[in-house]
Amino acid sequence: MPASRTRLRRGLAAAAALPLLALAATACGYGSQAKDDRTSGVAAVGPKLSADTVRIGYFPNLTHATALVGVQEGLIQKELGGTRLSPQAFNAGPSAIEALNGGSLDIGFIGPSPAVNGYVKSEGRNLRIISGSASGGVKLVVNPDRIKTPDDVRGKRIATPQKGNTQDVAFLNWVSGKGWKVDAESGKGDVSVVRTDGKITPDAYKSGSIDGAWVPEPTASKLVSEGAKVLLEEAALWPGGKFVITNVVVSQTFLKEHPDVVEAVLRGTVRTNAWISANPDKAKDSANAALKAETGKALPPEVVDRAWPGIRVTDDPLAATLRTQSGWAVKAGLIDDPDLDGIYDLTLLNKVLRAEGRPEVSDAGLGAP
């Protein structure tokens, strides 16, 4: 059965009339890079692989810790030898998918919802999920003066990063589970869903334009530093507390033409995740240093200390949870029921894991033929 096309309808944010949030909409840059001269932590040394350069995209979020630390510490570049790693920072999943599908990005660290949308939009031709990267690190944080219990969320204004992104879909599903109605396109209903760029969300909270946010780290902990309280952690809603928040995705063209480069990158991510797990304090400092390099400003220690424990790096893409999240997007009316057969190709990842003496991971029946 051919893959269905998405019907991501373009609507206005629930509070577009609010000046601060109108500013947020314009501030969400598509495909923006932090610095043109950003390089990995070590030089490209040794024999080149089949490509001169590999362009890797990720977000300046702690839920992209694998990329942040792997680039900062040179752990990915080390595996690439003389092939140069070219890092690119993006502000949102759809922009990274656009770059991947447009040929200006080779590999990206991307959330499950944009990955599904990109796969379906290209009718299964342009990308593959080749590894997991992170689980957890998402919280509903609220103004404790306005919201004291989950039932108090009704009638309030809650921010998510972007319409149809992973946190937006999860929040819409949570709202639906409460029996409340929200139009997914406009964000209007029993709860006002306000799509707001993460850089603007803390200011929106301070101004009173929003009453809370369902957001990844470090935005959640930034809000807590402004007086917000954690109402719930998304991990508590999942069996075993595990759900995919970040995947590693590759252009199918790049995968076909440069499998040796993709394998080297995956060897770098696997070894980066192992280093993070073995050195949590050093890894936390490294991620914060990478954020400073990308954004020009490090996180305050109290913010990164609060955010870090809730994020789990993982090589396992937790494929069954992606299927669940995709179903939520369908239920919300954001996409048609997609055919996800072939969205994963874990062949190279499992090759790397075997070489490291680690067990293979599953594609939950969604692997490429």
Steps between C-alpha positions, in 0.01 A plus 500: 500500500655836404572742778227755563573865459488718804237767533676739728260785487643844556317689772549792729632453854238537768640822631641654183343829597719526805796723410756287679386181335475664160866581547560135585348389172736719300798401713471130416760494223487214252830335425702758684853409598663620817836574343634443151847419636389251766725196496531183702730471800787338309644542153424264215814286504584183309367335186173631365198277469284507187386861562710810563243642743192383690247766601334420832209702641364521854331741741654695789290294743622267772281229346756508217781424745649229278567751225605781734752286688610296199591816311642687798727215608597401148370149553313490169775671303751249635310216333481691170877532460575737211135553412398836648196531725302816422254570787187708441261620771128520425211657689225251412445151368314600181792721395747217549276264301475762225880520487531120497244459225649793307850358501670761721526264799622139512420381853275658763406458864124540483189427706261222403214717372710698248665174393162341431374810321813520284487131414135508401527829312771351279292182458772303674778602263715759677602389849557213736521486879831329571535527880352630818661782695297602804198418713321718753578860588147633437286663768177691550600800710241748622439819692421367850279799575270414209535122472524270801362173361477345152129589486594868540665493155155529344436854384868596521762596240768234460799537268648231278803552272326476161183369342539130425835463676556212742403689816198663332366159398563356848321789669202478264476129582514571874225761463288253306552244775351747746186513286564858386466626144762705316516580130849385404530753219416817690588378849166630625267310728466391860873577526677765292807340343746778424777400260806694615869483412699365795722807510194716564307270736668619824420863415143405413471331838645798687261739324198285588419432134502127574407304809738212438676293234547141385862524394836318484809585698653745560188715441309322777770570757535859379132548584550341840777752566237769432269357766310233306434157649519159336144365479600175329782333310403335174711197591246420772239441227702231318555134595841476661538876469658465154394679183696633206563873502792515255595273209792498258371536144688478169430595142439180305719633220790559740448160663515328162803692375702520823419208732853508642451860613162421656651202682781720633251758626301227674815360656561853627148537643512160669834580658379848593197355680725256683729788602203707620372210710843437651577869562171674580651809665762553231235439234268755657777761495588407142139538385480840665826607334353390167187704566718803565684439173171472310299777666765727649380436854536208739213388721509611865631212716170464686314455170729237351527318836122477520452399138774243452377207716174465307669434164609149403728452203423182311608323182166319491252699288214361710314440176177381661460838667535679167210294369297613801592867453407479133160370601454801726566736208241313294246522781562873532431545129847630421586221255328222310561148623854444369665193355824484702632178349867559422549810712781324693827358377692379803742279304807717558408581859466132587831431325664764722328367813616144428856623456472674838374179663153648544158346424320594181192726509161456336321694227159375627421356156549834324836423341605559142473188281 
